[in-house]
Amino acid sequence: MSFTPQKFPMRTLFAAVVLVVLPALATGQNQKPDYYPFVKGNKWEFRVQAGGNTVEATTEVIKIESKDGTTTATLEIRVAGMDMATTETITTSAKGMTRQALGGLRLAAPITMMKFPVKAGDSWTEKATVNNVEIEIRARVGEEVELKLPAGTYKAVPVNMEVNLAGQTMRMANWYADGVGIVRQSIEAPGLTAVSELTKFTPAKAK
């Protein structure tokens, strides 16, 4: 598949790979360990490789809302070479983390990213609707591993997902490091393989 920042559907890819897919698998601000620190201003920089090409992308927390034991974070995703940004909304609570909106579109029902407490071997299956298309998601938490990435070396917990959409199967994985968040993501689909790796994490400046 030919890939260029102009032609490749990076909004769809990165929204799916990042924080998916999906990348997703994190805890709230006051929980330990914290696999996805949601603080306004936190910023992640990634190197995305797909179709033999490489682009840079960033994810930043632009809004935080807390109520009744839940924290809702709005994330802005930008890809180098593209003027338009996309957003997604993720909510965390004592039960786990769910994706509420993807690519600026409200989901008909939340998609579970991770269940708390995080435990290797845990799995879940659920159905969701995206753009009036029903998908089935099977997820499983893996054992913690050590990853050597451009941003450094991290111990990270992988969450593997298999997504069935319109008769096609897409496999995705997100790796989460305590105190940092997503450090690596991968996606495999018919005609598409992509890998996203953290190059820099910048915590918000203390006020």
C-alpha positions as CSV (number, residue, x, y, z in Angstrom):
1,M,0.0,0.0,0.0
2,S,1.3,3.4,-0.9
3,F,1.5,5.8,2.0
4,T,2.0,9.6,2.1
5,P,0.8,12.1,4.8
6,Q,-1.6,13.5,2.2
7,K,-3.1,10.2,0.9
8,F,-2.9,7.8,3.8
9,P,-5.9,7.9,6.1
10,M,-3.8,8.9,9.1
11,R,-6.7,10.4,11.1
12,T,-8.4,6.9,11.0
13,L,-5.1,5.1,11.6
14,F,-3.7,7.1,14.4
15,A,-7.1,7.5,16.2
16,A,-7.3,3.7,16.1
17,V,-3.7,3.0,17.0
18,V,-3.2,5.7,19.5
19,L,-4.9,5.3,22.6
20,V,-7.2,2.4,20.5
21,V,-7.8,1.6,19.9
22,L,-7.1,2.2,20.4
23,P,-5.1,2.2,22.1
24,A,-6.9,1.4,25.7
25,L,-5.9,0.5,29.5
26,A,-5.2,3.2,31.9
27,T,-5.9,4.3,35.4
28,G,-7.2,7.5,36.8
29,Q,-5.1,10.3,38.2
30,N,-5.2,9.1,41.8
31,Q,-4.8,5.4,41.2
32,K,-1.6,3.4,41.3
33,P,-0.1,2.3,39.1
34,D,-1.0,5.1,36.7
35,Y,-0.8,3.7,33.1
36,Y,-2.2,6.8,31.5
37,P,-1.6,10.0,33.5
38,F,-4.5,12.4,32.6
39,V,-3.3,15.9,33.4
40,K,-4.1,18.9,31.3
41,G,-1.1,19.8,29.3
42,N,0.6,16.3,29.3
43,K,2.0,15.7,25.8
44,W,3.2,12.5,24.0
45,E,5.2,12.6,20.8
46,F,5.3,9.5,18.6
47,R,7.1,8.2,15.5
48,V,4.6,6.4,13.3
49,Q,5.8,4.0,10.6
50,A,3.4,2.7,8.1
51,G,3.6,1.6,4.4
52,G,7.3,2.2,4.4
53,N,7.0,5.8,5.4
54,T,7.5,7.6,8.7
55,V,5.6,10.6,10.2
56,E,5.6,12.4,13.5
57,A,2.5,12.7,15.6
58,T,1.5,14.2,19.0
59,T,-1.2,13.5,21.6
60,E,-2.0,16.1,24.2
61,V,-4.5,16.4,27.0
62,I,-6.5,19.5,26.3
63,K,-9.4,19.2,28.8
64,I,-10.1,17.4,32.1
65,E,-13.4,17.0,33.9
66,S,-13.9,15.2,37.2
67,K,-17.2,14.2,38.7
68,D,-18.6,11.5,41.0
69,G,-15.3,9.5,41.0
70,T,-14.8,9.6,37.3
71,T,-12.3,11.6,35.2
72,T,-13.0,12.4,31.6
73,A,-10.1,13.5,29.4
74,T,-10.2,15.0,26.0
75,L,-7.1,14.3,23.9
76,E,-6.0,16.2,20.8
77,I,-4.1,14.2,18.2
78,R,-2.0,15.9,15.5
79,V,0.0,14.4,12.6
80,A,2.8,16.2,11.0
81,G,1.9,17.5,7.5
82,M,-1.8,17.6,8.3
83,D,-3.5,20.9,9.3
84,M,-6.5,19.2,10.9
85,A,-6.4,17.7,14.4
86,T,-8.6,14.9,15.7
87,T,-9.9,14.4,19.2
88,E,-11.0,11.5,21.4
89,T,-12.6,11.3,24.8
90,I,-11.6,8.8,27.5
91,T,-13.2,8.3,30.9
92,T,-11.5,6.5,33.9
93,S,-13.1,5.3,37.1
94,A,-12.4,2.7,39.7
95,K,-13.8,0.1,37.3
96,G,-11.6,0.9,34.4
97,M,-11.1,3.1,31.3
98,T,-13.4,3.5,28.4
99,R,-13.4,5.4,25.2
100,Q,-16.4,7.7,24.8
101,A,-15.6,9.4,21.5
102,L,-13.2,8.7,18.6
103,G,-12.2,11.1,15.8
104,G,-14.5,13.7,17.3
105,L,-17.5,11.3,16.9
106,R,-19.5,10.2,20.0
107,L,-19.7,6.4,20.2
108,A,-23.1,4.8,20.5
109,A,-21.7,2.9,23.5
110,P,-18.4,3.2,25.3
111,I,-15.5,0.9,24.3
112,T,-13.6,-0.7,27.2
113,M,-9.9,0.0,27.0
114,M,-8.9,-1.6,30.3
115,K,-10.5,-3.0,33.4
116,F,-9.1,-2.3,36.9
117,P,-7.3,-3.7,38.7
118,V,-5.0,-4.5,35.8
119,K,-4.1,-8.2,35.7
120,A,-2.2,-10.3,33.1
121,G,-4.5,-12.8,31.5
122,D,-7.7,-10.8,32.0
123,S,-9.9,-10.6,28.9
124,W,-13.2,-9.3,27.7
125,T,-15.4,-9.3,24.6
126,E,-17.9,-6.6,23.6
127,K,-19.7,-5.1,20.6
128,A,-19.8,-1.5,19.6
129,T,-21.1,0.7,16.8
130,V,-18.8,3.2,15.0
131,N,-20.4,5.3,12.2
132,N,-23.4,2.9,12.1
133,V,-21.2,-0.1,11.6
134,E,-21.1,-2.8,14.3
135,I,-17.8,-4.1,15.4
136,E,-16.8,-6.9,17.8
137,I,-13.8,-6.4,20.0
138,R,-11.8,-9.1,21.9
139,A,-9.2,-7.9,24.3
140,R,-6.6,-9.5,26.5
141,V,-4.0,-8.1,28.9
142,G,-0.5,-9.5,28.5
143,E,2.5,-9.9,30.9
144,E,4.6,-6.8,31.6
145,V,7.6,-6.6,29.3
146,E,10.6,-4.3,28.9
147,L,10.7,-2.1,25.8
148,K,13.6,-0.1,24.4
149,L,12.2,2.9,22.5
150,P,13.4,6.2,21.2
151,A,12.2,7.9,24.4
152,G,14.0,5.4,26.6
153,T,13.5,2.0,28.2
154,Y,10.2,1.2,29.9
155,K,8.5,-1.7,31.6
156,A,5.1,-1.8,29.9
157,V,1.8,-3.8,30.1
158,P,0.4,-4.8,26.7
159,V,-3.3,-4.9,25.9
160,N,-4.0,-6.9,22.7
161,M,-7.2,-6.4,20.7
162,E,-8.8,-8.2,17.9
163,V,-11.4,-6.2,16.0
164,N,-13.8,-7.7,13.6
165,L,-15.3,-5.2,11.2
166,A,-17.4,-5.8,8.1
167,G,-16.0,-9.3,7.7
168,Q,-12.4,-8.2,8.2
169,T,-10.1,-8.7,11.2
170,M,-7.8,-6.0,12.5
171,R,-5.3,-6.7,15.3
172,M,-4.0,-4.0,17.5
173,A,-1.9,-3.7,20.6
174,N,-1.1,-0.9,23.1
175,W,1.7,-1.0,25.6
176,Y,1.3,1.1,28.8
177,A,4.1,2.3,31.1
178,D,3.4,3.4,34.7
179,G,3.5,7.1,35.0
180,V,3.9,7.7,31.3
181,G,1.0,6.2,29.4
182,I,1.1,4.6,26.0
183,V,4.7,4.1,24.8
184,R,4.1,1.8,21.8
185,Q,1.2,0.8,19.5
186,S,0.8,-1.6,16.6
187,I,-1.9,-2.4,14.1
188,E,-2.2,-5.1,11.5
189,A,-5.1,-5.1,9.0
190,P,-5.6,-6.3,5.4
191,G,-3.0,-4.3,3.4
192,L,-1.8,-2.3,6.4
193,T,0.8,-2.6,9.1
194,A,1.7,0.3,11.3
195,V,3.8,0.9,14.4
196,S,3.8,3.9,16.7
197,E,6.6,4.4,19.2
198,L,7.1,7.1,21.9
199,T,9.9,9.6,21.2
200,K,9.2,12.0,24.0
201,F,6.8,12.5,27.0
202,T,6.4,16.0,28.4
203,P,4.5,16.3,31.6
204,A,2.4,19.4,32.2
205,K,4.2,22.2,34.0
206,A,3.2,22.4,37.6
207,K,1.1,25.5,38.5
